Amino acid sequence: MRNLEDIIQSRRTLLAKAETDPDIDADDLTAQRRRFENQRYREDTSHRKWLGIWTAVVVTCWLVAVLLILVFNERYIRLGDTVLTSLLATTTLNVLGLSYIVLRGHFQWPTK
């Protein structure tokens, strides 16, 4: 059997831990909602930054690749006009469409 001092000390330890590690239910609903909204905004901001960088890199790489295809087409590649037109048109639309869909879905555009 524990003595009274051990029981008091364990109670003090539990109370000190409860003060440093507050329970989620200890806050009122407004404070909880504010904390979760702030967390969501932080995550959204980090995702938006990453998507912006990703889109800029993909579009830049694609434009450089298109430029290289056009420059080296005369000497080394020798693609036909219809093949070159189809290749550039379809893949350019795919890359730009992908970036548009991704950015449009993640950023809220103002409505009129």
PyMOL CGO cylinders between C-alpha atoms (Angstrom):
from pymol import cmd
from pymol.cgo import CYLINDER

trace = [
    CYLINDER, 0.00, 0.00, 0.00, 1.25, 3.46, -0.91, 0.3, 1, 1, 1, 1, 1, 1,
    CYLINDER, 1.25, 3.46, -0.91, 1.60, 6.12, 1.66, 0.3, 1, 1, 1, 1, 1, 1,
    CYLINDER, 1.60, 6.12, 1.66, -0.11, 9.49, 1.53, 0.3, 1, 1, 1, 1, 1, 1,
    CYLINDER, -0.11, 9.49, 1.53, 2.96, 11.38, 0.28, 0.3, 1, 1, 1, 1, 1, 1,
    CYLINDER, 2.96, 11.38, 0.28, 3.26, 9.11, -2.80, 0.3, 1, 1, 1, 1, 1, 1,
    CYLINDER, 3.26, 9.11, -2.80, -0.40, 9.64, -3.65, 0.3, 1, 1, 1, 1, 1, 1,
    CYLINDER, -0.40, 9.64, -3.65, -0.06, 13.44, -3.30, 0.3, 1, 1, 1, 1, 1, 1,
    CYLINDER, -0.06, 13.44, -3.30, 3.12, 13.46, -5.41, 0.3, 1, 1, 1, 1, 1, 1,
    CYLINDER, 3.12, 13.46, -5.41, 1.53, 11.39, -8.18, 0.3, 1, 1, 1, 1, 1, 1,
    CYLINDER, 1.53, 11.39, -8.18, -1.48, 13.73, -8.15, 0.3, 1, 1, 1, 1, 1, 1,
    CYLINDER, -1.48, 13.73, -8.15, 0.82, 16.77, -8.47, 0.3, 1, 1, 1, 1, 1, 1,
    CYLINDER, 0.82, 16.77, -8.47, 2.65, 15.11, -11.35, 0.3, 1, 1, 1, 1, 1, 1,
    CYLINDER, 2.65, 15.11, -11.35, -0.63, 14.45, -13.17, 0.3, 1, 1, 1, 1, 1, 1,
    CYLINDER, -0.63, 14.45, -13.17, -1.80, 18.02, -12.63, 0.3, 1, 1, 1, 1, 1, 1,
    CYLINDER, -1.80, 18.02, -12.63, 1.51, 19.46, -13.87, 0.3, 1, 1, 1, 1, 1, 1,
    CYLINDER, 1.51, 19.46, -13.87, 1.33, 17.28, -16.96, 0.3, 1, 1, 1, 1, 1, 1,
    CYLINDER, 1.33, 17.28, -16.96, -2.27, 18.35, -17.63, 0.3, 1, 1, 1, 1, 1, 1,
    CYLINDER, -2.27, 18.35, -17.63, -1.23, 22.02, -17.45, 0.3, 1, 1, 1, 1, 1, 1,
    CYLINDER, -1.23, 22.02, -17.45, 1.62, 21.60, -19.96, 0.3, 1, 1, 1, 1, 1, 1,
    CYLINDER, 1.62, 21.60, -19.96, -0.28, 19.24, -22.27, 0.3, 1, 1, 1, 1, 1, 1,
    CYLINDER, -0.28, 19.24, -22.27, -3.84, 20.59, -22.52, 0.3, 1, 1, 1, 1, 1, 1,
    CYLINDER, -3.84, 20.59, -22.52, -6.53, 18.25, -23.65, 0.3, 1, 1, 1, 1, 1, 1,
    CYLINDER, -6.53, 18.25, -23.65, -8.31, 19.09, -26.88, 0.3, 1, 1, 1, 1, 1, 1,
    CYLINDER, -8.31, 19.09, -26.88, -11.63, 19.04, -25.06, 0.3, 1, 1, 1, 1, 1, 1,
    CYLINDER, -11.63, 19.04, -25.06, -10.42, 21.63, -22.55, 0.3, 1, 1, 1, 1, 1, 1,
    CYLINDER, -10.42, 21.63, -22.55, -10.76, 24.47, -25.09, 0.3, 1, 1, 1, 1, 1, 1,
    CYLINDER, -10.76, 24.47, -25.09, -14.05, 25.92, -26.11, 0.3, 1, 1, 1, 1, 1, 1,
    CYLINDER, -14.05, 25.92, -26.11, -15.34, 25.13, -29.59, 0.3, 1, 1, 1, 1, 1, 1,
    CYLINDER, -15.34, 25.13, -29.59, -14.35, 28.51, -31.02, 0.3, 1, 1, 1, 1, 1, 1,
    CYLINDER, -14.35, 28.51, -31.02, -10.70, 28.05, -30.03, 0.3, 1, 1, 1, 1, 1, 1,
    CYLINDER, -10.70, 28.05, -30.03, -10.66, 24.51, -31.42, 0.3, 1, 1, 1, 1, 1, 1,
    CYLINDER, -10.66, 24.51, -31.42, -12.18, 25.65, -34.71, 0.3, 1, 1, 1, 1, 1, 1,
    CYLINDER, -12.18, 25.65, -34.71, -9.68, 28.51, -34.99, 0.3, 1, 1, 1, 1, 1, 1,
    CYLINDER, -9.68, 28.51, -34.99, -6.77, 26.13, -34.36, 0.3, 1, 1, 1, 1, 1, 1,
    CYLINDER, -6.77, 26.13, -34.36, -7.98, 23.66, -37.00, 0.3, 1, 1, 1, 1, 1, 1,
    CYLINDER, -7.98, 23.66, -37.00, -8.62, 26.46, -39.52, 0.3, 1, 1, 1, 1, 1, 1,
    CYLINDER, -8.62, 26.46, -39.52, -5.10, 27.81, -38.98, 0.3, 1, 1, 1, 1, 1, 1,
    CYLINDER, -5.10, 27.81, -38.98, -3.67, 24.33, -39.50, 0.3, 1, 1, 1, 1, 1, 1,
    CYLINDER, -3.67, 24.33, -39.50, -5.69, 23.93, -42.71, 0.3, 1, 1, 1, 1, 1, 1,
    CYLINDER, -5.69, 23.93, -42.71, -4.56, 27.34, -44.01, 0.3, 1, 1, 1, 1, 1, 1,
    CYLINDER, -4.56, 27.34, -44.01, -0.91, 26.46, -43.31, 0.3, 1, 1, 1, 1, 1, 1,
    CYLINDER, -0.91, 26.46, -43.31, -1.25, 23.17, -45.19, 0.3, 1, 1, 1, 1, 1, 1,
    CYLINDER, -1.25, 23.17, -45.19, -3.08, 24.83, -48.09, 0.3, 1, 1, 1, 1, 1, 1,
    CYLINDER, -3.08, 24.83, -48.09, -0.40, 27.51, -48.32, 0.3, 1, 1, 1, 1, 1, 1,
    CYLINDER, -0.40, 27.51, -48.32, 2.40, 24.96, -48.44, 0.3, 1, 1, 1, 1, 1, 1,
    CYLINDER, 2.40, 24.96, -48.44, 0.54, 22.93, -51.10, 0.3, 1, 1, 1, 1, 1, 1,
    CYLINDER, 0.54, 22.93, -51.10, -0.08, 26.04, -53.17, 0.3, 1, 1, 1, 1, 1, 1,
    CYLINDER, -0.08, 26.04, -53.17, 3.58, 27.01, -53.01, 0.3, 1, 1, 1, 1, 1, 1,
    CYLINDER, 3.58, 27.01, -53.01, 4.60, 23.53, -54.12, 0.3, 1, 1, 1, 1, 1, 1,
    CYLINDER, 4.60, 23.53, -54.12, 2.06, 23.48, -56.95, 0.3, 1, 1, 1, 1, 1, 1,
    CYLINDER, 2.06, 23.48, -56.95, 3.16, 26.90, -58.15, 0.3, 1, 1, 1, 1, 1, 1,
    CYLINDER, 3.16, 26.90, -58.15, 6.79, 25.83, -58.28, 0.3, 1, 1, 1, 1, 1, 1,
    CYLINDER, 6.79, 25.83, -58.28, 5.92, 22.49, -59.89, 0.3, 1, 1, 1, 1, 1, 1,
    CYLINDER, 5.92, 22.49, -59.89, 3.84, 24.14, -62.58, 0.3, 1, 1, 1, 1, 1, 1,
    CYLINDER, 3.84, 24.14, -62.58, 6.51, 26.72, -63.34, 0.3, 1, 1, 1, 1, 1, 1,
    CYLINDER, 6.51, 26.72, -63.34, 9.19, 24.02, -63.64, 0.3, 1, 1, 1, 1, 1, 1,
    CYLINDER, 9.19, 24.02, -63.64, 7.09, 21.74, -65.86, 0.3, 1, 1, 1, 1, 1, 1,
    CYLINDER, 7.09, 21.74, -65.86, 6.03, 24.53, -68.21, 0.3, 1, 1, 1, 1, 1, 1,
    CYLINDER, 6.03, 24.53, -68.21, 9.59, 25.90, -68.40, 0.3, 1, 1, 1, 1, 1, 1,
    CYLINDER, 9.59, 25.90, -68.40, 11.04, 22.46, -69.13, 0.3, 1, 1, 1, 1, 1, 1,
    CYLINDER, 11.04, 22.46, -69.13, 8.43, 21.87, -71.80, 0.3, 1, 1, 1, 1, 1, 1,
    CYLINDER, 8.43, 21.87, -71.80, 9.13, 25.19, -73.50, 0.3, 1, 1, 1, 1, 1, 1,
    CYLINDER, 9.13, 25.19, -73.50, 12.86, 24.43, -73.50, 0.3, 1, 1, 1, 1, 1, 1,
    CYLINDER, 12.86, 24.43, -73.50, 12.16, 20.99, -74.99, 0.3, 1, 1, 1, 1, 1, 1,
    CYLINDER, 12.16, 20.99, -74.99, 9.99, 22.54, -77.72, 0.3, 1, 1, 1, 1, 1, 1,
    CYLINDER, 9.99, 22.54, -77.72, 12.74, 25.03, -78.50, 0.3, 1, 1, 1, 1, 1, 1,
    CYLINDER, 12.74, 25.03, -78.50, 15.33, 22.23, -78.72, 0.3, 1, 1, 1, 1, 1, 1,
    CYLINDER, 15.33, 22.23, -78.72, 13.08, 20.18, -81.01, 0.3, 1, 1, 1, 1, 1, 1,
    CYLINDER, 13.08, 20.18, -81.01, 12.65, 23.17, -83.29, 0.3, 1, 1, 1, 1, 1, 1,
    CYLINDER, 12.65, 23.17, -83.29, 16.37, 24.03, -83.31, 0.3, 1, 1, 1, 1, 1, 1,
    CYLINDER, 16.37, 24.03, -83.31, 17.59, 20.46, -83.94, 0.3, 1, 1, 1, 1, 1, 1,
    CYLINDER, 17.59, 20.46, -83.94, 14.83, 19.56, -86.37, 0.3, 1, 1, 1, 1, 1, 1,
    CYLINDER, 14.83, 19.56, -86.37, 16.63, 21.02, -89.40, 0.3, 1, 1, 1, 1, 1, 1,
    CYLINDER, 16.63, 21.02, -89.40, 19.91, 19.08, -88.99, 0.3, 1, 1, 1, 1, 1, 1,
    CYLINDER, 19.91, 19.08, -88.99, 19.39, 15.96, -86.87, 0.3, 1, 1, 1, 1, 1, 1,
    CYLINDER, 19.39, 15.96, -86.87, 15.76, 14.99, -86.32, 0.3, 1, 1, 1, 1, 1, 1,
    CYLINDER, 15.76, 14.99, -86.32, 14.14, 15.87, -89.67, 0.3, 1, 1, 1, 1, 1, 1,
    CYLINDER, 14.14, 15.87, -89.67, 10.50, 15.49, -88.69, 0.3, 1, 1, 1, 1, 1, 1,
    CYLINDER, 10.50, 15.49, -88.69, 7.86, 16.12, -91.30, 0.3, 1, 1, 1, 1, 1, 1,
    CYLINDER, 7.86, 16.12, -91.30, 5.68, 19.21, -91.08, 0.3, 1, 1, 1, 1, 1, 1,
    CYLINDER, 5.68, 19.21, -91.08, 2.53, 17.34, -90.11, 0.3, 1, 1, 1, 1, 1, 1,
    CYLINDER, 2.53, 17.34, -90.11, 4.35, 15.23, -87.50, 0.3, 1, 1, 1, 1, 1, 1,
    CYLINDER, 4.35, 15.23, -87.50, 6.02, 18.28, -86.04, 0.3, 1, 1, 1, 1, 1, 1,
    CYLINDER, 6.02, 18.28, -86.04, 2.77, 20.23, -85.93, 0.3, 1, 1, 1, 1, 1, 1,
    CYLINDER, 2.77, 20.23, -85.93, 0.87, 17.36, -84.30, 0.3, 1, 1, 1, 1, 1, 1,
    CYLINDER, 0.87, 17.36, -84.30, 3.60, 16.69, -81.77, 0.3, 1, 1, 1, 1, 1, 1,
    CYLINDER, 3.60, 16.69, -81.77, 3.96, 20.29, -80.69, 0.3, 1, 1, 1, 1, 1, 1,
    CYLINDER, 3.96, 20.29, -80.69, 0.25, 21.10, -80.67, 0.3, 1, 1, 1, 1, 1, 1,
    CYLINDER, 0.25, 21.10, -80.67, -1.00, 18.07, -78.72, 0.3, 1, 1, 1, 1, 1, 1,
    CYLINDER, -1.00, 18.07, -78.72, 1.73, 17.94, -76.12, 0.3, 1, 1, 1, 1, 1, 1,
    CYLINDER, 1.73, 17.94, -76.12, 1.69, 21.70, -75.59, 0.3, 1, 1, 1, 1, 1, 1,
    CYLINDER, 1.69, 21.70, -75.59, -2.05, 21.60, -75.02, 0.3, 1, 1, 1, 1, 1, 1,
    CYLINDER, -2.05, 21.60, -75.02, -1.62, 18.67, -72.62, 0.3, 1, 1, 1, 1, 1, 1,
    CYLINDER, -1.62, 18.67, -72.62, 1.04, 20.44, -70.53, 0.3, 1, 1, 1, 1, 1, 1,
    CYLINDER, 1.04, 20.44, -70.53, -0.79, 23.76, -70.44, 0.3, 1, 1, 1, 1, 1, 1,
    CYLINDER, -0.79, 23.76, -70.44, -4.14, 22.07, -69.82, 0.3, 1, 1, 1, 1, 1, 1,
    CYLINDER, -4.14, 22.07, -69.82, -2.68, 20.03, -66.96, 0.3, 1, 1, 1, 1, 1, 1,
    CYLINDER, -2.68, 20.03, -66.96, -1.24, 23.10, -65.28, 0.3, 1, 1, 1, 1, 1, 1,
    CYLINDER, -1.24, 23.10, -65.28, -4.51, 24.96, -65.77, 0.3, 1, 1, 1, 1, 1, 1,
    CYLINDER, -4.51, 24.96, -65.77, -6.57, 22.12, -64.25, 0.3, 1, 1, 1, 1, 1, 1,
    CYLINDER, -6.57, 22.12, -64.25, -4.24, 21.69, -61.28, 0.3, 1, 1, 1, 1, 1, 1,
    CYLINDER, -4.24, 21.69, -61.28, -3.99, 25.39, -60.51, 0.3, 1, 1, 1, 1, 1, 1,
    CYLINDER, -3.99, 25.39, -60.51, -7.68, 26.07, -61.15, 0.3, 1, 1, 1, 1, 1, 1,
    CYLINDER, -7.68, 26.07, -61.15, -8.69, 23.27, -58.78, 0.3, 1, 1, 1, 1, 1, 1,
    CYLINDER, -8.69, 23.27, -58.78, -6.44, 24.45, -55.99, 0.3, 1, 1, 1, 1, 1, 1,
    CYLINDER, -6.44, 24.45, -55.99, -6.81, 28.22, -56.20, 0.3, 1, 1, 1, 1, 1, 1,
    CYLINDER, -6.81, 28.22, -56.20, -10.16, 29.90, -55.72, 0.3, 1, 1, 1, 1, 1, 1,
    CYLINDER, -10.16, 29.90, -55.72, -10.84, 32.20, -58.66, 0.3, 1, 1, 1, 1, 1, 1,
    CYLINDER, -10.84, 32.20, -58.66, -13.10, 35.17, -58.00, 0.3, 1, 1, 1, 1, 1, 1,
    CYLINDER, -13.10, 35.17, -58.00, -16.54, 34.82, -59.50, 0.3, 1, 1, 1, 1, 1, 1,
    CYLINDER, -16.54, 34.82, -59.50, -18.42, 37.72, -60.99, 0.3, 1, 1, 1, 1, 1, 1,
]
cmd.load_cgo(trace, "trace")
